């Protein structure tokens, strides 16, 4: 392959404008993988630039001929830089049919933004689908975004029954799901092996079981400013608002779903716990949420706003309203489902309206702020109202454990 004298960077824009019409389209050109490491990155641009300056060599020169003219020069370097910039910024893909949603999600590339037009989209009409699923992956600097074209009039993604299916099943890393309404399926949004993904400003409702599940090794995910309501319509005992991890009784999943965050969400008419943090998970944070107890059924031992079986969970600055629901027996509960799990959690700055100091169905059971008799949890600045106004929950009668740590 012929080696040509480099044209300096100041002229690159002018050169691109003068390119002949016969130059290949960017997506049809070789990969740009000049160093043969299997990906096109800034390192390849540096290698090509050094080569053109006579200060280095190319290990895969054929991949550097991006204009396809069997010559390496500044045109190739400019095309490579354009390719890198394009991949980082991604495409804007506007969709307005369910078929287009499936296609765009399954073929998404890092940096893509998929904008759904206002309207209602039933995923079950697409080839008998049981869910809208994708294994596409974004990247740290180029996530894939699924969003509303008009956030003021968000599209509705729906099934036809709350007895089966998932609305969205994301199996790749670095997704952002925002400004959507998700409803009428067994589960709303499921992340499986999806890391660093985000759900924000969504509404998830009318689900047969849980609304949101972060599952099968999904870690460092965020559920933020999302309104979750009317869950567990078919299976109340499995109608959690946000379900993190998997129970030890299940098989086939990676239990370690670590460092996930639930922030600023509102929960209403949730049949089971608003947030359920399973054993083998670490570092969950639950903050700035509002829990309304209406609708909790008590089935499958659901008796608190948040149930925790994982370690090092931080629950802070939330507000909970029991609203005289007799099935709610504590604000927060800890359980040792597996030996060594359910420890090291902190509860700080929470405000709980629990209506009365003792339960109605079990009148001798205190309405604890935190019920976790075995655990070494920490507490600070929690307040509770047992029907006579808020008081500081700063002593033993508010916490069912001999191992409570009163944080400074």
VENZI-V185039 format. One record per pair of residues at least 6 apart in sequence whose C-alpha atoms are under 7 Angstrom apart, sorted by the first residue. I is the first residue (numbers start at 0). J is the second residue. D is the distance in whole Angstrom. If there is no record, write none. Layout:
i: (I/I)
j: (J/J)
d: (D/D)
This chain:
i: (0/0/1/1/2/2/3/3/4/4/5/5/5/5/6/11/11/14/15/22/23/23/28/28/28/29/29/29/30/30/31/31/31/31/31/31/32/32/32/32/32/33/33/33/33/33/33/33/33/33/34/34/34/34/35/35/40/44/44/44/46/46/47/47/48/49/50/50/51/63/64/64/64/65/65/66/86/86/87/87/87/88/88/89/89/89/90/90/90/91/91/91/92/92/92/93/93/93/94/94/94/94/95/95/97/97/97/98/101/103/104/105/105/105/106/107/108/108/108/108/109/109/109/109/109/109/110/110/110/110/111/111/112/112/112/113/113/113/114/114/114/114/115/115/115/115/116/116/116/116/117/117/117/117/117/118/118/119/119/119/120/120/120/121/121/121/122/122/122/122/122/123/123/123/129/129/130/130/130/130/130/131/131/131/132/132/132/133/133/133/134/134/134/135/136/136/136/137/137/137/137/138/139/142/142/142/143/143/143/144/144/144/145/145/145/146/146/146/146/147/147/147/147/150/153/153/153/154/154/155/155/155/156/156/156/156/157/157/157/157/157/158/158/158/158/159/160/160/161/161/161/161/161/161/161/162/162/162/162/163/163/164/164/164/165/165/165/165/165/166/166/166/166/166/167/167/167/168/168/168/169/169/169/169/170/170/170/170/171/171/172/172/172/172/173/173/173/174/174/175/175/175/176/176/176/177/177/177/177/178/178/178/179/179/180/180/180/181/181/181/181/182/182/182/182/183/183/184/184/185/185/185/186/186/186/186/186/186/187/187/187/187/188/188/188/189/189/189/190/190/190/190/191/191/191/191/191/192/192/192/192/193/194/194/194/194/195/195/195/196/196/197/197/197/198/198/198/199/199/199/199/200/200/200/201/201/202/202/202/203/203/203/203/204/204/204/204/204/205/205/205/206/206/206/206/207/207/207/207/207/207/208/208/208/208/208/208/208/208/208/209/209/209/209/209/209/209/209/210/210/210/210/210/211/211/211/212/212/212/213/213/213/214/214/214/214/215/215/215/215/215/216/216/216/216/217/218/218/218/218/219/219/219/220/220/221/221/221/222/222/222/223/223/223/223/224/224/224/225/225/226/226/226/227/227/227/227/228/228/228/228/229/229/229/230/230/230/230/230/230/231/231/231/231/235/235/235/235/236/236/236/236/236/237/238/238/238/239/239/239/239/239/239/239/240/240/240/240/240/241/241/241/242/242/242/243/243/243/243/244/244/244/244/244/244/245/245/246/246/254/254/255/255/256/257/257/257/257/258/258/258/259/259/260/260/260/261/261/261/262/262/262/262/263/263/263/264/264/265/265/265/266/266/266/266/267/267/267/268/268/268/269/269/270/270/270/271/271/271/271/272/272/272/272/272/273/273/274/274/274/275/275/275/276/276/276/276/277/277/277/278/278/278/278/278/279/279/280/280/281/281/281/281/282/282/282/283/283/284/284/284/285/285/285/286/286/286/286/287/287/287/288/288/289/289/289/290/290/290/290/291/291/291/292/292/292/292/293/293/295/296/297/302/302/302/302/303/303/303/303/303/303/304/304/305/305/306/306/306/307/307/307/307/308/308/308/308/308/308/309/309/310/310/310/310/310/311/311/311/312/312/313/313/313/314/314/314/315/315/315/315/316/316/316/317/317/318/318/318/319/319/319/320/320/320/321/321/321/321/323/325/325/325/328/328/329/329/329/329/329/330/330/330/331/331/331/332/332/332/333/333/333/334/334/335/341/342/342/342/343/343/344/344/345/345/345/346/346/346/347/347/347/347/348/348/348/349/349/350/350/350/351/351/351/352/352/352/353/353/353/354/354/354/355/355/356/356/356/357/357/357/357/358/358/358/367/367/367/368/368/369/369/369/370/370/371/371/372/372/372/373/374/374/375/375/375/376/376/377/377/377/377/378/378/378/379/379/380/381/381/382/382/382/382/383/383/383/383/384)
j: (69/70/70/71/70/71/71/72/51/72/51/52/72/73/73/73/77/74/74/66/66/67/65/66/67/62/64/65/39/62/39/43/62/63/65/79/38/39/43/62/63/43/46/47/57/58/59/60/62/63/43/57/58/59/58/59/83/76/79/80/55/57/57/76/76/55/56/57/72/75/70/71/75/75/78/75/109/110/109/110/141/110/141/109/110/111/110/111/112/111/112/113/112/113/114/113/114/115/100/114/115/116/115/116/120/122/125/125/131/113/133/133/134/135/135/135/135/136/137/143/136/137/138/141/142/143/137/141/142/143/143/144/143/144/145/144/145/146/145/146/147/148/146/147/148/154/147/148/149/154/148/149/152/153/154/154/155/154/155/156/155/156/157/156/157/158/128/130/131/157/158/129/158/159/164/165/164/165/166/167/168/166/167/168/167/168/169/168/169/170/169/170/171/171/171/172/173/143/172/173/174/173/173/173/174/175/173/174/175/174/175/176/175/176/177/176/177/178/179/153/154/178/179/178/178/179/180/179/180/179/180/181/166/180/181/182/166/181/182/183/184/166/182/183/184/183/183/184/183/184/185/205/206/207/233/184/185/207/233/184/185/184/185/186/184/185/186/187/188/181/184/186/187/188/187/188/189/188/189/190/189/190/191/193/190/191/192/193/192/193/193/194/195/196/194/195/196/196/197/196/197/198/197/198/199/198/199/200/201/199/200/201/201/202/201/202/203/187/202/203/204/203/204/205/206/205/206/206/207/206/207/208/206/207/208/209/210/211/203/206/210/211/210/211/212/211/212/213/212/213/214/217/213/214/215/216/217/214/215/216/217/217/217/218/219/220/218/219/220/220/221/220/221/222/221/222/223/222/223/224/225/223/224/225/225/226/225/226/227/210/226/227/228/210/227/228/229/230/229/230/232/229/230/231/232/230/231/232/233/234/238/230/231/232/233/234/235/237/238/239/230/231/237/238/239/240/241/242/227/230/239/240/241/240/241/242/241/242/243/242/243/244/243/244/245/256/244/252/253/254/256/253/254/255/256/256/256/257/258/259/257/258/259/259/260/259/260/261/260/261/262/261/262/263/264/262/263/264/264/265/264/265/266/240/265/266/267/266/267/268/269/267/268/269/238/239/240/268/269/270/237/238/269/270/270/271/296/298/270/271/298/299/301/271/269/270/271/269/270/271/272/273/274/275/266/269/272/273/274/273/274/275/274/275/276/256/275/276/277/254/255/256/276/277/280/254/277/277/278/279/280/279/280/280/280/281/282/283/281/282/283/283/284/283/284/285/284/285/286/285/286/287/288/286/287/288/288/289/288/289/290/273/289/290/291/290/291/293/293/294/295/294/295/294/295/296/295/296/297/301/301/303/304/305/306/304/305/304/305/306/305/306/307/306/307/308/309/307/308/309/308/309/336/337/340/309/340/309/310/309/310/311/312/310/311/312/312/313/312/313/314/313/314/315/314/315/316/317/315/316/317/317/318/317/318/319/304/318/319/320/319/320/321/320/321/322/324/322/324/326/326/326/326/327/328/329/327/328/329/330/331/332/330/331/331/332/331/332/333/332/333/334/341/333/334/335/336/340/341/340/341/340/341/342/343/344/342/343/344/344/345/344/345/346/345/346/347/346/347/348/349/347/348/349/349/350/349/350/351/350/351/352/351/352/353/327/352/353/354/354/358/359/360/358/366/366/367/368/369/370/367/368/369/368/369/370/369/370/371/341/370/371/341/371/341/374/374/375/376/375/376/376/377/376/377/378/377/378/379/378/379/380/381/379/380/381/381/382/381/382/383/382/383/384/383/384/385/383/384/385/384/385/386/385/386/365/366/385/363/364/365/366/364/365/366/397/398/399/397/398/397/398/399/398/399/399/400/399/400/401/400/400/402/402/403/404/403/404/403/404/405/406/404/405/406/405/406/391/391/392/389/390/391/392/389/390/391/392/390)
d: (6/6/5/7/7/6/6/6/7/7/5/6/6/6/5/7/6/7/7/6/6/7/5/7/7/5/7/6/7/6/6/7/5/5/7/6/6/5/6/6/7/5/7/7/6/6/5/6/6/6/6/7/5/6/7/6/7/7/7/7/7/7/7/7/7/5/5/7/7/7/7/6/6/5/6/6/7/7/7/6/6/5/7/6/4/4/7/5/6/6/5/6/6/5/6/6/5/6/6/6/5/6/6/5/6/6/7/7/6/7/6/5/7/6/7/6/7/7/6/7/7/4/6/5/6/6/7/4/5/5/5/6/6/5/6/6/5/6/6/5/5/5/6/5/5/7/6/5/7/6/7/7/6/6/4/5/6/6/5/6/6/5/6/6/5/5/6/7/7/6/6/6/6/7/5/7/6/5/5/6/7/6/5/6/6/5/6/7/6/6/6/5/5/5/5/5/6/5/6/5/6/6/7/5/6/7/6/5/6/6/5/6/6/5/6/6/5/6/7/5/6/6/6/6/6/5/7/6/6/6/5/6/7/6/5/7/6/6/5/5/7/7/7/5/5/6/5/5/5/4/5/7/5/5/7/6/5/5/6/6/4/5/5/7/6/6/5/6/7/7/6/7/5/6/6/5/6/6/5/6/6/5/6/7/6/5/6/5/7/5/4/5/6/6/6/5/5/5/6/6/5/6/6/5/6/6/5/6/6/7/5/5/5/6/6/5/6/6/6/5/6/6/5/5/6/5/6/5/6/5/4/5/6/7/6/5/5/7/6/6/5/6/6/5/6/6/5/6/6/5/6/6/7/5/5/7/6/7/5/5/5/5/5/5/6/6/7/5/5/5/6/6/5/6/6/5/6/6/5/6/6/7/5/5/5/6/6/5/6/6/6/5/7/7/6/5/5/6/5/6/7/7/5/6/6/6/5/5/4/6/7/6/4/7/6/5/7/5/4/7/6/6/6/4/5/6/7/7/7/6/7/5/6/6/5/6/6/5/6/6/5/6/6/5/6/7/7/5/4/6/7/5/6/5/5/5/5/5/6/6/6/5/5/5/6/6/5/6/6/5/6/6/5/6/6/6/5/5/5/6/6/5/6/6/6/5/7/6/5/5/6/7/5/6/5/7/7/7/5/6/6/4/7/5/5/6/7/6/7/6/5/5/7/6/7/5/5/6/7/5/5/5/6/7/7/6/7/5/6/6/5/6/6/5/6/7/6/5/6/6/7/5/7/5/6/6/6/6/7/6/7/6/5/5/5/5/6/6/6/4/5/5/6/6/5/6/6/5/6/6/5/6/6/6/5/4/5/6/6/5/6/6/6/5/6/7/5/7/5/4/7/6/6/5/4/5/5/6/7/5/6/6/5/6/7/5/6/7/5/7/6/5/6/6/5/6/6/6/5/5/5/4/6/7/6/6/7/5/6/6/5/6/7/7/5/5/5/6/6/5/6/6/5/6/6/5/6/6/7/5/5/5/6/6/5/6/7/6/5/6/6/5/6/6/5/6/6/6/6/7/6/5/6/4/5/7/5/6/5/5/5/6/6/6/5/6/6/5/6/6/5/6/6/6/5/6/6/6/4/5/5/6/5/5/6/6/6/5/4/5/6/6/5/6/6/5/6/6/5/5/6/7/5/5/5/6/6/5/6/6/5/6/6/5/6/7/6/5/7/6/7/6/7/6/6/5/5/6/7/7/7/5/6/6/5/6/6/5/6/6/6/5/6/7/5/7/5/6/6/6/5/5/6/6/5/6/6/5/7/5/5/6/6/6/5/5/5/6/6/5/6/6/5/6/6/5/7/7/6/5/6/5/5/4/6/6/5/5/6/6/4/5/6/6/6/5/6/7/5/6/7/5/6/6/5/6/6/5/4/7/6/7/6/5/5/7/5/6/6/4/6/6/6/5/6/6/6/7/6/5/6/5/5/5/5/6/7/6/6)
